[in-house]
Amino acid sequence: MSKNLKKTGETIGIDLGFKKLATLSNTMEIDTLDLKKEEEMIKKYQKQLARKEYMSNNYKKTLKKTT
């Protein structure tokens, strides 16, 4: 999301909120982040890890998949 922008010397204000992640003083709005896919993936791997014996080979293999 980071863009290389030219420096203009102007200042900008940022208002953080709940409905929108941020609203800038130049009326630009940034929507909230959609993390549903990431949350589902975390749930899936946590469930898989919970079923494995701690630090077994299968536990380590599953742990490698998450990174």
N, C-alpha and C positions, 0 to 999 in steps of 0.2 A: 504494500500500500504506500510505501514511502516513495515519493517522486522527487526527482531533482528539479527544483524550481529556481528561477532566477531571483536574486536578492533585489528587492525594490526599496528597502528602507522603511516600509510601512509596518505598523504594528497591527496585530489582530487580537481580538478577545475571544476566549473559548468558554462556552457554557456547557457543562456536563449535565446530563439529565437521564431520566429513566426511559421515556418513550423514544427519544433519539439519543444516541451515544454522545454526540456533541453538536452544538450549533455555534458556528463562527460568527463574528461580528459583521462579516461581509454577506450574511444570510445563507451561506453554504451549510447544508446539514449532512451529518454523517450518521447513517443508520446503525442500529445495534448489530452486534455480531451474531450470526446464526451458528451455534455450536452443537446442533442436534446430532450430526453424524459423529462428532468426536465423543459426545456423551454416550451414544450407543456403543461405540467401539470400546470405550473404557469399561462399560458394564459387562460387555462380552468377555473381555480378557480378565477382568476381576473374577468373574464367575468361573472361568476356566482355571485360573490359578488357585482358587479356593478349593477346587476338587482334587488338586495335585498334592502329593506329599511334599512338605516344605524342603526346598533345596535338592530334590531328586533330579535326575536327568530330564525327565519330562517337564518338571517345573521350570528348569533352566531353559529348555527349548521354547516353552510357551512365553517365558519372560523375554527371550530374544525377539519374538514376533512383535512384541509391543513397542519396541524401540525402533 
